[in-house]
Amino acid sequence: MEFVLKLESNIELREVTRYPQVLCPSDNRSIELVKIMIDQVMSLHPEVSQLHIGSDEVYYLGLCPRCISRMSQFIGDGNPKADLFLHHVKSVAEYVINKHKKRVMMWDDEFRQLDEVLINSFQLGPLVDIVVWNYKSDVETQLDSSLWGKYKRLFPSIWIGSAFKGADRPDSMVVNEGHYLANHYSWIRTLRYQAPTVDFQGIILTGWQRFDHFSVLCEIIGVAIPSLMSCMTYLTSTRELPMERVFELSNEKLRCQSTLGHCAYPASNLYDEVSRLQKYKLDFERLKSQSAFRGWAHSINLRNQLSNTAIMENIYSDISRIMSELSSLSVSLEVSLKTIYPDWSVREWMLTHFQPTHTEIQELYNSLTRILERITFPVRPFVFNETSDW
């Protein structure tokens, strides 16, 4: 809800004034806002049979004066915050069903810790299909059998939510294909074990662009096509395949010469270039971890232009190479991004993932150049420049 609640016009609808993450369920204007949003979505997608209403990660609830007052009226209720949530969800679901005649889906995580009797008292089972989401490689250990038993008794229809991108690290550029494929292997093991008793409807492969509205762009779709292909190859296989074979089949489908990164699918150039950027970043981090850099290219050395020039020449050579490669990459990378994304997204991605490294390397290059121009140095004790600039 951040993209709506962040606006000044909607600040009174927040559960906590400082945080635009959660809608206050006790303000009548809140449900009217949600209805408007649902109507807008349905006007653009009238042909859909189901609508997902979200409802996950409700971190702040029962905290505003309106909700506190309302909870005081839930006499004898052991979990008034849950009542707030369940009342709201039921109202939204009924609106979708009654006005738009669509089946409702929602995330499951707010139900995981709630009492089964309480959930059942709201009769949500006939109204919603829950989507049980988990993006880890050990789903079996994170979602135990007791949870599936509870869901089986409460909800006639259950979906699975897996991920092929955007659910690993909030700032990652490249996609850890093994991680996401392992997530699907784990889900299939879970399904096989629970299928005799749970009515699974299918798997929804999610691909997140950000961790939330305010977080940075991560694992963009042009870079995630190989991961999507690997996950789909595994899920659609008629027999169990080892991961190595899944990757081989994915390479063939994407017309890759050998390993992923030299392929012929749309956006493969972007995959190559982001992989190169990741390599240059790792090269730079390895350089900074070396003892020569830590001992002679410390910020105090660079800031005061005091160092062993013989050692600096070796570091300068490595930095010059990385800087040259980055400068060359920046043009082709931006062109590839613009074939898929609008200018504002390209600008944000470059400022997030390219520019900070490029700026740091450029500043380091300039500092090394100044040091290498020196022939003589003062005697100790040095008079140090204490500013933060290199």
Secondary structure, 3 states (H helix, E strand, C coil): CHHHHCCHHHHHHEEECCEEEEECCCCHHHHHHHHHHHHHHHHHCCCCCEEECCCCCCCCCCCCHHHHHHHCCCCCCCCHHHHHHHHHHHHHHHHHHHHHCCEEEEECHHHCCCCHHHHHHCCCCCCEEEEEECCCCCHHHHCCHHHHHHHHHHCCCEEEEEEEECCCCCCCCCCCHHHHHHHHHHHHHHHHHHCCCCCEEEEEEEECCCCCCCCCCCCCHHHHHHHHHHHHHHHCCCCCCCHHHHHHHHHHHCCCCCCCCCCCCCCHHHHHHHHHHHHHHHHHHHHHHCHHHHHHCCHHHHHHCCCCHHHHHHHHHHHHHHHHHHHHHHHHHHHHHHCCCCHHHHHHHHHHHHHHHHHHHHHHHHHHHHHHCCCCCCCCCCCCCCCCCC
